[in-house]
Amino acid sequence: MRLAGCLLLVGLGAVAFVGCKPRPMASAAQCERLLNLYIDLKLSEDPVAPRLSTEDRAHLKGKIAMDVLSDSDVQQVKNQCLTEVTEAEYACAVKATTSRAWNDCIE
């Protein structure tokens, strides 16, 4: 009976170990793409952007990038992306068509 109990404990331990497998995280390149995508989404949501010249649009994109980089949620993604953003969250965020949808994927 002791052998059966030990085997049961070993079996449960193996199941617990398999259940604790680390989740695949986003790569550095994916993290950079996430940030750039968020900036592009914010630019596409600006009602003035479509009417701007190429030069003015580039200037607006730079301003949006500066604003985005000061956002606490974006800072968290930027600073902790490699350890906090899973591949599943990345896959969701790159399909987002709005900045809100992007943000919902990452949370």
LINHU-V632125 format. One record per backbone hydrogen bond with DSSP energy under -1.0 kcal/mol. CO is the residue of the C=O (numbers start at 0). NH is the residue of the N-H. If there is no record, write none. Layout:
CO | NH
CO | NH
This chain:
0 | 4
1 | 5
2 | 6
3 | 7
4 | 8
5 | 9
6 | 10
7 | 11
8 | 12
9 | 13
10 | 14
11 | 15
12 | 16
13 | 17
14 | 18
17 | 20
23 | 86
26 | 30
27 | 31
28 | 32
29 | 33
30 | 34
31 | 35
32 | 36
33 | 37
34 | 38
35 | 39
36 | 40
37 | 41
38 | 42
39 | 43
40 | 44
42 | 45
47 | 50
48 | 51
52 | 56
53 | 57
54 | 58
55 | 59
56 | 60
57 | 61
58 | 62
59 | 63
60 | 64
61 | 65
62 | 66
63 | 67
64 | 68
67 | 70
70 | 74
71 | 75
72 | 76
73 | 77
74 | 78
75 | 79
76 | 80
79 | 83
80 | 84
84 | 25
85 | 89
86 | 90
87 | 91
88 | 92
89 | 93
91 | 94
92 | 95
97 | 101
98 | 102
99 | 103
100 | 104
101 | 105
102 | 106
